[in-house]
Every structure is written in structure tokens, then in C-alpha cells.
Amino acid sequence: MKKDVAILFHNENEAKTGTIKEEDLEELPDPVKRYLKFTQIVSSERIQSVRLKMKGQFRLKPDQRWFPLMAEEYYTTNPPSLVWFGRIFPFPMFSVTAWDRYFSGKGRMRIKLMSLFSIVDAKGKDMNQAALVRYLNEMVWFPSAYLGENIRWEAIDSSSARIFISDKGLAASAVCFFNEKGEMVDFVAYRLNSESGKNEEWHTPIYEYGEFNGIKVPVKGEALYRRSSGDFSYIRIEITNIEYNVNSTY
């Protein structure tokens, strides 16, 4: 994991810097404008890199019980990159380790038993696309990235807007939903489900916001696939720490 994070920070380019101004939001759809004002990014510095910690629960299949999860994650905004490292504890004294990463248009997911025995190593075209959608989704934790040159917004109505991202020849989009307070409350896209091997409707409902470094971000939520047979929720998370522009591991 530390090697991947070192590569992530080594590849970081100089991004647009400076303080975000009210006029930076002028051309955005109204619900997006309300949301970014709610996050308090106006008058804050643009975010170049991120590190965060989370805890929660995870499962691989709808009929599985929930397992405890501890994880940390790292991002850069130019280029858009991420490294996620998690430990899942299905039994006492027994752990499953998982890595997700997205670098230079390439996604990869690895899972090992006790950090030793590889049981999943997924990469290729579908993983590249899934990883870019994931990055787009997780920009809620560093919302100044929504003003990036690789991002485009399209108005839908008073409570939703479509977002587009491009990177290294890839493109992804999603629909973001907002409430009257300005909070983003859901993100909907089509994304690869590794359990079924198919692209499925993917939601990440947000249940609670908190504040880190003066920025309001989601601190509780989950991710689920919407199916005709019923929703499959596979991860529930709580953010415990976020730091910006710190280019090192915890």
C-alpha cells in the first residue's frame, strides 16, 4: 500500500491553486451552486491531495453477514488518482486485506487473506471504468475538485444535476441529488458489480455530514446496487478523519 501511495504522490502535477471565489460557481447549475456553498469551500484553498480514515461494515454477497472494516484512502486531484487500503475482519484474529487503486486511467482491485494469499486481482477495461466512477463519487470528500477542468456539469432540475469526468481517454458520468439545505444526498451511476460481473445501477446515499478543516463533507453513508430483486448494500462507512494537502501516509 505504501508503495502505491508513494507513486500516487510522485505522479502529482501542479494543479490550479488559490482561493475559491463566489464567481467560480457562477456558471454551475443552481443545485450544484447551493451544494458547494453549503460545503463552505468558498474562500478556502483548492485541495490538491487528500488522506482520510474510515470505519464501517462490509460484505460480498446479499446473504452474508456484515464484517467489521477499517480503511484509509489517499487521493490527488491532478491527475485524478486514488489508493484505498482496507482490512476486513470476518473472524477474530483473521483478516482480509483489500486494495483499490486508480492511476493514469488504470484501475485495479486486489484482495488477500491475512495479507499473504491472493484471492482477487482484478484489472482491465471494466475495472478502469469502475475505478473512475468511484473516484468521481468520492470527490464529495474534497469538493473543490468539482471545479476542476476535467469536470462538466449539466442541469436537470432544481434538485439534481448530471456530472461528467474525463481522464486518460476515459469518461464517466452520474446524477447527483440534493436536498433543500444544499446537501448532496445521493449519487447514481452505472458501475461494475464484481459480485455479478455486470454493470448495475449504483447508489451511494449519504446520511450525515460533518466538518473537517472547515469543509462540510459526508461522514456516514453506504453503497448499494439497485436490482429488481431488491437493493444489495455491501458497504456502510463512517469517516473518522480527513486531512488535505498532506502528501504522506498515516
C-alpha positions, 0 to 999 in steps of 0.5 A: 500500500505504501508503495502505491501511495508513494507513486500516487504522490510522485505522479502529482502535477501542479494543479490550479491553486488559490482561493475559491471565489463566489464567481467560480460557481457562477456558471454551475447549475443552481443545485450544484451552486447551493451544494458547494456553498453549503460545503463552505469551500468558498474562500478556502484553498483548492485541495490538491491531495487528500488522506482520510480514515474510515470505519464501517461494515462490509460484505460480498454477497446479499446473504452474508453477514456484515464484517467489521472494516477499517480503511484509509484512502489517499487521493490527488486531484491532478491527475485524478488518482486514488489508493484505498487500503482496507482490512476486513475482519470476518473472524477474530484474529483473521483478516482480509486485506483489500486494495483499490487503486486508480492511476493514469486511467488504470484501475485495479482491485486486489484482495488477500487473506491475512495479507499473504494469499491472493484471492482477487486481482482484478484489472482491465477495461471494466475495472478502469471504468469502475475505478473512475466512477468511484473516484468521481463519487468520492470527490464529495470528500474534497469538493473543490475538485468539482471545479476542476477542468476535467469536470462538466456539469449539466442541469436537470432540475432544481434538485439534481444535476448530471456530472461528467469526468474525463481522464486518460481517454476515459469518461464517466458520468452520474446524477447527483441529488440534493436536498433543500439545505444544499446537501448532496444526498445521493449519487447514481451511476452505472458501475461494475458489480464484481459480485455479478460481473455486470454493470448495475445501477449504483447508489451511494446515499449519504446520511450525515455530514460533518466538518473537517478543516472547515469543509462540510463533507459526508461522514456516514453513508453506504453503497448499494446496487439497485436490482429488481430483486431488491437493493444489495448494500455491501458497504456502510462507512463512517469517516473518522478523519480527513486531512488535505494537502498532506502528501504522506501516509498515516 
